[in-house]
Amino acid sequence: MTMTMTDPMALVGFVAFDSDGVELGEVEGVYMGAEEPEWAALLLPSGLFALVPLIEAEIYEDSIEVPFTAGEVASSPLQQADLLEDLTEDQEEQLSAYYSTASGTMPAATSEVASTAKEQSRQVASTAADHSQEVASTAKEEGQRVASTAKEQGQQVLRSTADQAGEVVVAAKAQAAEVADQASVQARNLLEETRSRIEEQSATGAQRLGQQLQELGEEALALSEGRPDEAPNVQGYVKRAANTLLDCADRAYGVSDDIQTRGIGGMLSDVQTFARRRPGVFLLGAAGLGLVAGRAVKASKDEGDGAEEAPALARRPTTTRGVR
């Protein structure tokens, strides 16, 4: 190349000429090498794209000149109806082999470039493979180290968890035993306290009952001896009994008046009428009357037998005695 291009794609649109000055076609694409453009795609009059090497090509302001004839370019391999996106190594070797036999100016440079590119490709591939193996080995070792560390840490965590669980179980058992002991002691204390209160209340109640019975006995004795003021509790019961006796006396006086006024026949007629209307009440009344009459007869007989001398009531001592 006799002209250095800062932008290789600026060649697109240039007109290409052969070594005899015959126009070949316009440049439609450029394929780069390691550092410089190596191949140009020309649109031939046939409508196909042909690839020509840019090595030893003369580049001008708006045109390029390649050291090949129009016939050689028209017979070149890999002619396509569309532009190739990229060139493979095999395609470059095929083009280099063709143009090396087509002209004397191509072989050395093109072969050297192709050989250099191929060697560099092999070196790059070998370096990449070695680097990949090294990276894979390093990653494997790092993975094994991480896995071993994780395993050790997991075992430590398990051991620590087991130890902590054992300590928790022991502490829980100790606390449960302590709570059970405290509950047992509290239950015994509560039982003793309850028993003591019951015994205390029982003793107090018995003592109070004994005192009340003693007071009632003393009031009954005072009432029998004609001292009603000293028997305020018993006096009420005696008054109610007296009222009941007065009521019975009134009813007896009423019956007596009826007998004296109407005679026994009138009383029997009333009794028969009541018996027909309320037989159940009549039977109950007759039974009660018979019981009362029997007791009255027995009492009158006992009174006749012992009328000569009535024994005096024994007087109870007025001294107060506590209930045991």
C-alpha positions as CSV (number, residue, x, y, z in Angstrom):
1,M,0.0,0.0,0.0
2,T,1.4,3.4,-0.9
3,M,-1.2,5.3,1.2
4,T,-2.0,4.8,4.8
5,M,-5.7,4.8,5.7
6,T,-6.8,6.1,9.1
7,D,-10.2,4.6,8.5
8,P,-10.1,1.4,6.3
9,M,-13.9,1.6,5.7
10,A,-13.2,4.8,3.8
11,L,-12.2,2.6,0.9
12,V,-15.9,1.7,0.3
13,G,-17.0,3.4,-2.8
14,F,-13.5,3.6,-4.4
15,V,-13.2,2.5,-8.0
16,A,-10.8,-0.4,-8.5
17,F,-8.5,-0.8,-11.5
18,D,-6.3,-3.8,-12.7
19,S,-2.6,-3.6,-13.6
20,D,-3.5,-2.6,-17.1
21,G,-5.7,0.3,-16.0
22,V,-9.0,-1.5,-16.8
23,E,-11.8,-0.7,-14.4
24,L,-12.8,-3.7,-12.3
25,G,-15.7,-2.3,-10.2
26,E,-16.4,-0.4,-7.0
27,V,-15.2,-1.4,-3.5
28,E,-18.3,-2.6,-1.5
29,G,-16.6,-4.0,1.6
30,V,-13.2,-4.3,3.4
31,Y,-12.0,-7.3,5.5
32,M,-9.4,-6.5,8.1
33,G,-6.3,-8.4,9.0
34,A,-4.4,-8.2,12.3
35,E,-3.6,-4.5,11.9
36,E,-4.4,-3.5,8.3
37,P,-7.1,-4.2,5.7
38,E,-6.2,-7.3,3.8
39,W,-9.1,-8.0,1.3
40,A,-11.5,-5.8,-0.6
41,A,-14.9,-7.0,-2.0
42,L,-15.5,-5.6,-5.6
43,L,-18.8,-5.5,-7.3
44,L,-18.0,-6.9,-10.8
45,P,-20.0,-6.0,-13.9
46,S,-21.4,-9.6,-13.7
47,G,-23.2,-8.6,-10.5
48,L,-21.1,-10.8,-8.3
49,F,-18.8,-9.9,-5.5
50,A,-15.1,-10.9,-6.0
51,L,-12.4,-10.6,-3.3
52,V,-9.0,-9.2,-4.2
53,P,-6.0,-8.8,-1.8
54,L,-5.0,-5.2,-0.8
55,I,-1.4,-6.2,-0.3
56,E,0.8,-4.3,-2.9
57,A,-2.3,-2.4,-4.0
58,E,-1.9,1.2,-4.9
59,I,-4.4,3.4,-3.1
60,Y,-5.2,6.9,-4.4
61,E,-7.6,9.6,-3.4
62,D,-10.7,7.9,-4.8
63,S,-9.4,4.7,-6.5
64,I,-7.2,1.7,-6.0
65,E,-5.0,-0.3,-8.4
66,V,-4.4,-4.0,-7.8
67,P,-1.5,-6.0,-9.4
68,F,-3.9,-8.4,-11.1
69,T,-5.6,-8.4,-14.5
70,A,-9.3,-8.2,-15.0
71,G,-9.4,-11.8,-16.2
72,E,-7.6,-13.1,-13.1
73,V,-10.1,-11.2,-10.8
74,A,-13.1,-12.4,-12.8
75,S,-11.8,-16.0,-12.4
76,S,-11.1,-15.8,-8.6
77,P,-12.9,-18.2,-6.2
78,L,-15.6,-17.4,-3.6
79,Q,-17.6,-15.1,-5.8
80,Q,-21.0,-14.5,-4.2
81,A,-24.1,-12.7,-5.0
82,D,-24.0,-11.2,-1.4
83,L,-21.2,-9.9,0.7
84,L,-19.6,-12.3,3.1
85,E,-19.9,-11.2,6.7
86,D,-16.4,-12.5,7.5
87,L,-13.6,-14.6,6.1
88,T,-12.5,-17.9,7.6
89,E,-8.9,-19.1,7.7
90,D,-9.7,-21.7,5.0
91,Q,-11.3,-19.1,2.7
92,E,-8.2,-16.8,3.1
93,E,-5.9,-19.8,2.4
94,Q,-7.9,-20.6,-0.7
95,L,-7.8,-17.0,-2.0
96,S,-4.1,-16.7,-1.2
97,A,-3.3,-19.9,-3.1
98,Y,-5.2,-18.7,-6.1
99,Y,-3.7,-15.2,-6.3
100,S,-0.2,-16.6,-5.6
101,T,-0.4,-18.5,-8.9
102,A,-2.1,-15.7,-10.8
103,S,0.7,-13.1,-10.4
104,G,4.3,-13.0,-9.5
105,T,3.9,-10.2,-7.0
106,M,1.5,-12.0,-4.6
107,P,3.1,-15.3,-3.6
108,A,5.7,-14.3,-1.2
109,A,3.8,-11.6,0.7
110,T,0.5,-13.4,0.7
111,S,2.0,-16.7,1.7
112,E,4.0,-15.0,4.4
113,V,0.9,-13.2,5.7
114,A,-1.2,-16.3,5.6
115,S,1.5,-18.4,7.3
116,T,2.0,-15.7,10.0
117,A,-1.8,-15.4,10.5
118,K,-2.2,-19.1,10.8
119,E,0.7,-19.4,13.2
120,Q,-0.6,-16.6,15.3
121,S,-4.0,-18.2,15.3
122,R,-2.5,-21.5,16.6
123,Q,-0.5,-19.6,19.3
124,V,-3.6,-17.7,20.3
125,A,-5.6,-21.0,20.4
126,S,-2.9,-22.8,22.4
127,T,-2.6,-19.9,24.8
128,A,-6.3,-19.7,25.2
129,A,-6.5,-23.5,25.8
130,D,-3.7,-23.4,28.4
131,H,-5.3,-20.4,30.1
132,S,-8.6,-22.2,30.1
133,Q,-7.1,-25.3,31.6
134,E,-5.3,-23.2,34.2
135,V,-8.5,-21.3,35.0
136,A,-10.5,-24.5,35.2
137,S,-7.9,-26.1,37.5
138,T,-7.8,-23.0,39.7
139,A,-11.6,-22.9,39.8
140,K,-11.7,-26.6,40.7
141,E,-9.2,-26.2,43.5
142,E,-11.0,-23.1,44.8
143,G,-14.3,-25.0,44.7
144,Q,-12.8,-27.9,46.6
145,R,-11.3,-25.6,49.2
146,V,-14.6,-23.7,49.6
147,A,-16.5,-27.1,49.8
148,S,-14.1,-28.3,52.5
149,T,-14.3,-25.1,54.4
150,A,-18.1,-25.2,54.2
151,K,-18.1,-28.8,55.4
152,E,-15.9,-28.1,58.3
153,Q,-18.0,-25.0,59.3
154,G,-21.2,-27.1,58.9
155,Q,-19.8,-29.8,61.2
156,Q,-18.7,-27.1,63.7
157,V,-22.2,-25.6,63.6
158,L,-23.8,-29.0,64.1
159,R,-21.5,-29.8,67.1
160,S,-22.2,-26.4,68.6
161,T,-25.9,-26.8,68.1
162,A,-25.9,-30.2,69.6
163,D,-24.0,-28.9,72.7
164,Q,-26.3,-26.0,73.1
165,A,-29.3,-28.3,72.8
166,G,-27.9,-30.6,75.5
167,E,-27.3,-27.6,77.8
168,V,-30.9,-26.4,77.1
169,V,-32.3,-29.8,78.0
170,V,-30.3,-30.0,81.2
171,A,-31.3,-26.5,82.2
172,A,-34.9,-27.3,81.4
173,K,-34.8,-30.5,83.5
174,A,-33.3,-28.6,86.4
175,Q,-35.8,-25.8,86.2
176,A,-38.7,-28.3,86.0
177,A,-37.4,-30.2,89.1
178,E,-37.1,-26.9,91.0
179,V,-40.6,-25.8,90.0
180,A,-42.0,-29.3,91.0
181,D,-40.2,-29.0,94.4
182,Q,-41.6,-25.5,94.9
183,A,-45.1,-26.6,93.9
184,S,-44.9,-29.5,96.4
185,V,-43.8,-27.3,99.2
186,Q,-46.4,-24.7,98.5
187,A,-49.1,-27.5,98.3
188,R,-48.0,-28.8,101.7
189,N,-48.0,-25.4,103.2
190,L,-51.5,-24.7,101.8
191,L,-52.8,-28.0,103.2
192,E,-51.4,-27.3,106.6
193,E,-52.8,-23.8,106.6
194,T,-56.2,-25.0,105.5
195,R,-56.3,-27.8,108.1
196,S,-55.2,-25.3,110.8
197,R,-58.0,-22.9,109.8
198,I,-60.6,-25.6,109.8
199,E,-59.6,-26.9,113.2
200,E,-59.5,-23.3,114.5
201,Q,-63.0,-22.6,113.1
202,S,-64.3,-25.9,114.4
203,A,-63.0,-25.3,117.9
204,T,-64.4,-21.7,117.8
205,G,-67.8,-22.9,116.5
206,A,-68.0,-25.7,119.1
207,Q,-67.1,-23.3,121.9
208,R,-69.7,-20.8,120.6
209,L,-72.4,-23.5,120.4
210,G,-71.6,-24.7,123.9
211,Q,-71.9,-21.2,125.3
212,Q,-75.2,-20.6,123.5
213,L,-76.6,-23.9,124.9
214,Q,-75.4,-23.0,128.4
215,E,-77.1,-19.6,128.1
216,L,-80.4,-21.1,126.9
217,G,-80.3,-23.6,129.8
218,E,-79.7,-20.8,132.3
219,E,-82.5,-18.7,130.8
220,A,-84.9,-21.7,131.0
221,L,-83.9,-22.2,134.7
222,A,-84.4,-18.5,135.4
223,L,-87.8,-18.6,133.7
224,S,-88.9,-21.6,135.7
225,E,-87.9,-19.8,138.9
226,G,-90.0,-16.8,138.0
227,R,-87.2,-14.5,136.7
228,P,-88.4,-13.8,133.1
229,D,-86.2,-10.7,132.8
230,E,-83.2,-12.9,132.9
231,A,-84.5,-15.1,130.0
232,P,-84.9,-12.7,127.0
233,N,-84.3,-15.4,124.4
234,V,-86.5,-18.2,125.9
235,Q,-89.2,-15.7,126.8
236,G,-90.1,-15.2,123.2
237,Y,-90.7,-19.0,122.6
238,V,-92.7,-19.1,125.8
239,K,-94.9,-16.3,124.7
240,R,-95.6,-18.0,121.3
241,A,-96.5,-21.2,123.1
242,A,-98.8,-19.3,125.5
243,N,-100.5,-17.7,122.5
244,T,-101.0,-21.1,120.9
245,L,-102.5,-22.4,124.2
246,L,-104.8,-19.3,124.4
247,D,-106.0,-20.0,120.8
248,C,-106.8,-23.6,121.8
249,A,-108.6,-22.4,124.8
250,D,-110.7,-20.0,122.8
251,R,-111.6,-22.8,120.4
252,A,-112.6,-25.0,123.3
253,Y,-114.8,-22.3,124.8
254,G,-116.5,-21.9,121.4
255,V,-117.2,-25.6,121.2
256,S,-118.5,-25.5,124.8
257,D,-120.8,-22.6,124.0
258,D,-122.1,-24.5,120.9
259,I,-122.8,-27.6,123.0
260,Q,-124.6,-25.6,125.6
261,T,-126.6,-23.7,123.0
262,R,-127.4,-26.3,120.4
263,G,-126.9,-29.4,122.3
264,I,-125.0,-32.6,121.3
265,G,-127.3,-33.2,118.4
266,G,-126.5,-29.9,116.8
267,M,-122.8,-30.5,117.2
268,L,-123.1,-34.0,115.7
269,S,-125.1,-32.6,112.7
270,D,-122.3,-30.1,112.0
271,V,-119.7,-32.8,112.3
272,Q,-121.5,-35.0,109.8
273,T,-122.0,-32.2,107.4
274,F,-118.2,-31.3,107.5
275,A,-117.3,-35.0,107.2
276,R,-119.4,-35.3,104.0
277,R,-117.9,-32.1,102.5
278,R,-114.2,-32.7,103.5
279,P,-113.7,-36.4,104.5
280,G,-109.9,-36.3,104.4
281,V,-109.7,-33.3,106.8
282,F,-112.3,-34.9,109.0
283,L,-110.3,-38.1,109.4
284,L,-107.1,-36.3,110.1
285,G,-108.8,-34.1,112.7
286,A,-110.4,-37.2,114.3
287,A,-107.1,-38.9,114.6
288,G,-105.5,-35.8,116.1
289,L,-108.4,-35.4,118.5
290,G,-108.1,-39.1,119.6
291,L,-104.4,-38.7,120.2
292,V,-105.0,-35.5,122.3
293,A,-107.8,-37.2,124.3
294,G,-105.7,-40.2,125.0
295,R,-102.8,-38.1,126.3
296,A,-105.2,-36.0,128.4
297,V,-106.7,-39.2,130.0
298,K,-103.2,-40.5,130.8
299,A,-102.1,-37.2,132.2
300,S,-105.2,-37.0,134.5
301,K,-104.5,-40.5,135.8
302,D,-100.9,-39.7,136.6
303,E,-101.9,-36.5,138.3
304,G,-104.4,-38.3,140.5
305,D,-101.7,-40.9,141.5
306,G,-99.2,-38.3,142.5
307,A,-101.4,-35.5,143.7
308,E,-100.4,-36.0,147.3
309,E,-96.9,-34.5,146.9
310,A,-95.2,-32.9,143.9
311,P,-91.5,-33.1,143.9
312,A,-89.6,-29.7,143.7
313,L,-87.6,-28.9,140.6
314,A,-83.9,-29.3,141.0
315,R,-82.2,-26.0,140.7
316,R,-79.3,-25.8,138.4
317,P,-76.2,-24.1,139.7
318,T,-75.7,-20.6,138.2
319,T,-71.9,-21.1,137.9
320,T,-70.6,-20.8,134.4
321,R,-68.6,-23.7,133.0
322,G,-66.6,-23.6,129.8
323,V,-67.2,-26.2,127.1
324,R,-64.3,-28.6,126.8
